[in-house]
Amino acid sequence: MENLFSYEGKRCLFTGCFSGMGEATARIIESLGGTIVAADIKQPTSFSYERYLEVDLRDAGAIEQMVAEVSAAGTIDRLFYCAGLPGTFPTLDVMLVNFVGLKHTVETVAPHMPRDGAIASISSSAGMGYPGQMEAVLPLVTASGHAEGRQWVEEHADEFDAYSFSKMCTIVYTLRRAATLTAETGVRLNCTSPGPTDTPMMPAFEEQAGKKFMAAYPKPIGRNSTAEEQGWPLAFLNSAAASYVSGENFFTDGGGAAGMMTGQLAMDFSLIGKN
Ligand SMILES: NC(=O)c1ccc[n+]([C@@H]2O[C@H](COP(=O)([O-])OP(=O)(O)OC[C@H]3O[C@@H](n4cnc5c(N)ncnc54)[C@H](O)[C@@H]3O)[C@@H](O)[C@H]2O)c1
């Protein structure tokens, strides 16, 4: 039987390739036979990649240059958008990297993909409140282009919590855009929503929300995720094994969101800021 999890012959563009979940996912894809094209603002770590591009995803021109350079050298079969910033950074930076740049990267890469192309990005269980926030997120989600998105963020920056808002925007964009993108081009578009995961980003969450709040964050599995445990679901979503999966927000949070959405579990906001 054909191994549909194989990445043999697949050229995969990664953002956020040299830390946390992005690095873990790239190592998994490499082990499955894929070719890694690595984009990050960080310098490379040691695993094998076709090329490294130093890219600042806050910058629309840098995203366009990255895609032009990578597509000129070959097909882009898969995009893994794994870059992100925690809420300890300025609102504009968080929104640009986590959502406006993500959307611009997806829209710029998709036209270069073959019909069996696939895109997976990382949202967060912090965005799970999106069904009740559609009116708030739609103006940014539907903004036309990077400049309009950036302007909207600059004008409304004091109206939302940047991190969770960026993650709600990612989920809503993924769900809405998959309908048209997949119909028009065949390219599948999905995202994951991890719960607390032990990566270099975790200390920033603990600094912002408090160690006790993060420790008590609902997670029926009883521990934080590892970066590798986030990498495998991303590898699945962008593999041929998921050829009928598009427009999915895949909660990879050990059952936390499911428990909260069904009233079985709740966040303990009394622990916010406690260490
Ligand atoms: N760690 C968690 O608990 C957790 C939980 C849910 C969701 N997430 C999300 O997972 C994704 C990956 O985060 P992580 O935990 O692996 O963190 P990480 O800090 O290890 O990795 C983030 C990556 O993004 C890159 N990056 C940041 N700013 C950039 C910029 N301007 N241009 C280019 N690259 C940039 C960093 O260099 C790094 O490689 C993020 O979107 C994060 O919000 C993390």
The ligand as a MOL file (V3000), in Angstrom:
LIG
                    3D

  0  0  0     0  0            999 V3000
M  V30 BEGIN CTAB
M  V30 COUNTS 44 48 0 0 0
M  V30 BEGIN ATOM
M  V30 1 N 4.1290 27.3330 22.9690 0
M  V30 2 C 2.8270 27.3300 23.2040 0
M  V30 3 O 2.3680 27.0340 24.3260 0
M  V30 4 C 1.8570 27.6780 22.0980 0
M  V30 5 C 0.5020 27.3380 22.2880 0
M  V30 6 C -0.4010 27.5970 21.2730 0
M  V30 7 C 0.0260 28.1810 20.0920 0
M  V30 8 N 1.3540 28.5150 19.9330 0 CHG=1
M  V30 9 C 1.7550 29.0850 18.6480 0
M  V30 10 O 2.6390 28.1860 18.0070 0
M  V30 11 C 3.4510 28.8980 17.0540 0
M  V30 12 C 4.9040 28.4740 17.2410 0
M  V30 13 O 5.3330 28.9450 18.5040 0
M  V30 14 P 6.4160 28.1900 19.4120 0
M  V30 15 O 5.7510 27.8640 20.6590 0
M  V30 16 O 7.0730 27.1450 18.6040 0 CHG=-1
M  V30 17 O 7.3780 29.4230 19.7170 0
M  V30 18 P 8.8960 29.7670 19.3490 0
M  V30 19 O 9.1480 31.0920 19.9590 0
M  V30 20 O 9.7670 28.6360 19.7040 0
M  V30 21 O 8.8830 29.8940 17.7500 0
M  V30 22 C 8.4010 31.0610 17.0830 0
M  V30 23 C 9.1370 31.2010 15.7770 0
M  V30 24 O 8.6330 32.3690 15.0960 0
M  V30 25 C 9.7340 33.1020 14.5870 0
M  V30 26 N 9.4300 34.5140 14.4140 0
M  V30 27 C 9.0230 35.3910 15.3680 0
M  V30 28 N 8.9370 36.6410 14.8440 0
M  V30 29 C 9.2750 36.5320 13.5360 0
M  V30 30 C 9.3730 37.4720 12.4690 0
M  V30 31 N 9.1370 38.7890 12.6400 0
M  V30 32 N 9.7610 37.0210 11.2530 0
M  V30 33 C 10.0470 35.6960 11.0630 0
M  V30 34 N 9.9570 34.7670 12.0230 0
M  V30 35 C 9.5770 35.1940 13.2470 0
M  V30 36 C 10.8320 32.8920 15.6600 0
M  V30 37 O 12.1230 33.2450 15.1820 0
M  V30 38 C 10.6630 31.4180 15.9480 0
M  V30 39 O 11.3760 30.6160 15.0220 0
M  V30 40 C 3.1640 30.3800 17.3310 0
M  V30 41 O 2.2330 30.8540 16.3890 0
M  V30 42 C 2.5260 30.3670 18.7170 0
M  V30 43 O 1.6990 31.4690 18.9220 0
M  V30 44 C 2.2670 28.2780 20.9280 0
M  V30 END ATOM
M  V30 BEGIN BOND
M  V30 1 1 1 2
M  V30 2 2 2 3
M  V30 3 1 2 4
M  V30 4 1 4 5
M  V30 5 2 4 44
M  V30 6 2 5 6
M  V30 7 1 6 7
M  V30 8 2 7 8
M  V30 9 1 8 9
M  V30 10 1 8 44
M  V30 11 1 9 10
M  V30 12 1 9 42
M  V30 13 1 10 11
M  V30 14 1 11 12
M  V30 15 1 11 40
M  V30 16 1 12 13
M  V30 17 1 13 14
M  V30 18 2 14 15
M  V30 19 1 14 16
M  V30 20 1 14 17
M  V30 21 1 17 18
M  V30 22 2 18 19
M  V30 23 1 18 20
M  V30 24 1 18 21
M  V30 25 1 21 22
M  V30 26 1 22 23
M  V30 27 1 23 24
M  V30 28 1 23 38
M  V30 29 1 24 25
M  V30 30 1 25 26
M  V30 31 1 25 36
M  V30 32 1 26 27
M  V30 33 1 26 35
M  V30 34 2 27 28
M  V30 35 1 28 29
M  V30 36 1 29 30
M  V30 37 2 29 35
M  V30 38 1 30 31
M  V30 39 2 30 32
M  V30 40 1 32 33
M  V30 41 2 33 34
M  V30 42 1 34 35
M  V30 43 1 36 37
M  V30 44 1 36 38
M  V30 45 1 38 39
M  V30 46 1 40 41
M  V30 47 1 40 42
M  V30 48 1 42 43
M  V30 END BOND
M  V30 END CTAB
M  END
